Amino acid sequence: MTPDSFNYLAGLVKQRSGIVLTADKGYMLETRLAPMLRRDGIAGLDALALRLRAPGSTALAAEVVEALTTNESSFFRDGKPFEHLKKLLPKLAAARPAGHVIRIWSAACSSGQEAYSIAMTVAELGTAMAGKRVEILGTDLSREMLDRAQQAVFTQFEVQRGLPVQMLVRHFIQDGTRWRVKPELRAMARFQPFNLLDDPRSLGRFDIVFCRNVLIYFDAPTKSRVLATLAGLLPPDGVVYLGGAETVLGLTERLVPAAGERGVYEPARPAARSA
């Protein structure tokens, strides 16, 4: 692959997804795009770049970006955010008026484990939710992952990653060698395609946003823009959960770390923002 082809492919991926591919990621292009090249009889990455430059390549470009998106997920990943969520939800439920629907966004939801982990947390709280209904929206670039999330069926290997046995028995139905999320839990979540580079105001406002382990793939200006936009979707007592290796420091003043918490960020009070 020539440097020109790499730069073109990397530029396409950044433009369409925000993901930054540095020069040392050539192997990633080769390994993840190899099945597509074989299937379509494309000689190599140089030939792929040439084809993508031609008119009418929109569908192929979308497939390239999807193949390069990392879809790593597990139930109750990292643990701490869900411990915090368990304490936060009853407070939000008590503070909201009757009939208010608590909305939670799982951005870059992959195959749905995060969204269903949130749903299980809500279900386990029971009466502590004061009768408030919760709506969980999962979004992702990958339609293949969204289809899997929508189906709500997971392998034995997937349910063994982070999911306590008691919750597995309570919230899933065994279906041969697979496990299906129970209908009442499934009803809490819906899934749709969405690109974090687009304006999320079309999705409505949220009480809570999970946007974990996504920003690490973006450059600083893109991180700043996404974080500022997320802050604008929240009420004053809302929160954004980021990954353990992610931060808002130096990127936006619209979100501040929650006291004593890691990876939990709150909207800044107006006085805390710079002029």
HUWOWO-V960429 format. One record per backbone hydrogen bond with DSSP energy under -0.5 kcal/mol. NH is the residue of the N-H (numbers start at 0). CO is the residue of the C=O. Records with the same first field share a line. If there is no record, write none. Layout:
NH->CO, CO
This chain:
5->1
6->2
7->3
8->4
9->5
10->6
11->7
12->8
13->9
14->10
15->11
16->12
17->12, 13
18->12
19->216
20->18
21->19
24->21
25->22
27->24
28->24
29->25
30->26
31->27
32->28
33->29
36->32
37->33
38->34
39->35
40->36, 37
41->36
47->43
48->44
49->45
50->46
51->47
52->48
53->49, 50
56->53
60->56
61->57
62->58
63->59
64->60
65->61
66->62
67->63
68->65
74->160
76->73
78->75
79->77
81->78
82->78
83->79
84->80
85->81
86->82, 83
87->83
88->84
89->85
90->86, 87
91->87
92->88
93->89
94->90
95->91
99->96
101->99, 132
102->100
103->134
104->207
105->103, 136
106->104, 209
107->138
108->105, 138
111->108
115->111
116->112
117->113
118->114
119->115
120->116
121->117
122->118
123->119
124->120, 121
125->121, 122
127->124
128->125
129->126
131->128
132->99
134->101
135->187
136->103, 134
137->135, 189
138->105
139->191
142->140
145->141
146->142
147->143
148->144
149->145
150->146
151->147
152->147
153->178
155->176
158->154
159->155
160->157
161->159
162->158
163->161
167->163
168->164
169->165
170->166
171->167
172->179
174->177
177->174
178->153
179->172
180->151
181->170
184->181
185->181
186->182
187->184
188->185
189->135
191->137
193->139
195->193
197->194
199->197
201->198
202->199
203->200
205->232
206->102
207->102
208->238
209->104
210->208, 240
216->213
217->214
222->218
223->219
224->220
225->221
226->222
227->223
228->224
229->225
230->226
231->227
232->228, 229
233->230
234->205
237->234
238->206
239->264
240->208
241->239, 262
245->242
250->247
251->247
255->265
257->263
260->257
264->239
265->255
266->237
267->253
271->268
272->268, 269
